């Protein structure tokens, strides 16, 4: 930085002056604001659509009572009012308590602990 670019000196001609530095700092701050924050703030419209847009665990094929559930037995489909995708471990390895048709939203009550 220099106070006067017209003064003789080794770096003065290519240095930034105070007014230019002020503008550069302002531009950098604007970019920083434009990047936003890590926190996600959902609007009312997004919140109301969350259930419709998320996916739930559904049966990928018919499941028989007593069958132990594997990853191949489940699929992920809308709406998101059942077990969420990230909760898949809650049912893998569990035994079906009843027969389930294909393409049915899976509930925790459909399975036993082992």
C-alpha positions as CSV (number, residue, x, y, z in Angstrom):
1,X,0.0,0.0,0.0
2,X,1.1,3.5,-0.7
3,X,-0.2,6.9,0.3
4,X,0.6,8.4,-3.1
5,X,1.3,6.3,-6.3
6,X,2.9,9.3,-8.1
7,X,5.8,9.5,-5.6
8,X,9.1,8.0,-6.6
9,X,9.9,4.7,-5.1
10,X,10.5,1.1,-5.9
11,X,6.9,-0.2,-5.4
12,X,4.8,2.9,-5.4
13,X,3.6,2.6,-9.0
14,X,2.2,-0.8,-8.5
15,X,0.9,-0.4,-4.9
16,X,-2.7,0.1,-3.9
17,X,-3.7,3.5,-2.5
18,X,-5.9,4.0,0.6
19,X,-9.1,4.7,-1.3
20,X,-8.6,1.5,-3.5
21,X,-7.8,-0.5,-0.4
22,X,-11.1,0.7,1.2
23,X,-13.0,-0.5,-2.0
24,X,-11.2,-3.8,-2.0
25,X,-12.0,-4.5,1.6
26,X,-15.7,-3.6,0.9
27,X,-15.7,-6.0,-2.1
28,X,-14.2,-8.8,-0.1
29,X,-16.8,-8.3,2.7
30,X,-19.6,-8.4,0.1
31,X,-18.2,-11.7,-1.2
32,X,-18.1,-13.1,2.3
33,X,-21.7,-12.1,2.9
34,X,-22.7,-13.6,-0.4
35,X,-21.3,-16.9,0.6
36,X,-23.8,-17.1,3.4
37,X,-23.5,-19.3,6.5
38,X,-23.3,-23.0,7.2
39,X,-26.6,-22.8,9.1
40,X,-29.6,-23.6,7.0
41,X,-32.7,-21.6,7.7
42,X,-35.8,-23.1,6.1
43,X,-38.7,-21.0,5.0
44,X,-42.3,-21.8,5.7
45,X,-42.8,-23.1,2.2
46,X,-39.8,-25.5,2.5
47,X,-41.0,-26.8,5.9
48,X,-44.5,-27.5,4.6
49,X,-43.1,-29.4,1.6
50,X,-40.5,-31.4,3.6
51,X,-42.7,-34.4,4.2
52,X,-43.6,-34.6,0.5
53,X,-40.1,-34.2,-0.7
54,X,-38.2,-36.5,1.7
55,X,-38.1,-40.2,1.1
56,X,-39.1,-43.0,3.5
57,X,-38.2,-46.7,3.6
58,X,-40.6,-48.9,1.6
59,X,-40.6,-52.5,0.8
60,X,-38.8,-53.2,-2.5
61,X,-40.6,-56.6,-2.8
62,X,-43.1,-58.7,-0.9
63,X,-41.8,-59.6,2.6
64,X,-43.1,-62.7,4.5
65,X,-43.8,-62.9,8.2
66,X,-40.6,-64.1,9.9
67,X,-38.3,-63.0,7.1
68,X,-35.1,-61.2,8.2
69,X,-34.7,-57.9,6.4
70,X,-31.7,-57.2,4.2
71,X,-30.8,-54.1,2.2
72,X,-32.2,-55.7,-0.9
73,X,-35.7,-55.8,0.7
74,X,-36.0,-52.0,1.0
75,X,-36.2,-49.0,-1.3
76,X,-36.5,-45.3,-0.7
77,X,-39.6,-43.4,-2.0
78,X,-41.7,-40.4,-1.3
79,X,-43.5,-39.3,0.8
80,X,-41.2,-39.0,3.8
81,X,-43.7,-39.8,6.5
82,X,-42.3,-43.2,7.4
83,X,-38.8,-44.3,8.6
84,X,-36.2,-41.9,7.2
85,X,-33.3,-43.1,5.0
86,X,-30.7,-42.4,7.6
87,X,-32.6,-44.7,10.0
88,X,-32.2,-47.8,7.9
89,X,-30.1,-49.5,10.5
90,X,-33.3,-49.7,12.7
91,X,-34.8,-52.4,10.5
92,X,-31.9,-54.2,8.8
93,X,-31.4,-57.6,10.4
94,X,-34.9,-57.5,12.0
95,X,-37.6,-60.1,11.6
96,X,-40.9,-59.2,9.9
97,X,-43.8,-59.5,12.3
98,X,-46.3,-59.8,9.4
99,X,-46.5,-60.2,5.6
100,X,-45.9,-57.0,3.7
101,X,-46.7,-56.3,0.1
102,X,-44.2,-54.6,-2.2
103,X,-44.1,-50.8,-2.2
104,X,-45.5,-50.4,1.3
105,X,-44.2,-47.7,3.7
106,X,-42.3,-49.5,6.4
107,X,-43.1,-48.9,10.0
108,X,-41.0,-49.9,13.0
109,X,-44.0,-51.9,14.4
110,X,-43.7,-54.2,11.4
111,X,-40.5,-55.8,12.8
112,X,-39.3,-57.5,15.9
113,X,-35.9,-57.0,17.6
114,X,-34.3,-60.1,16.1
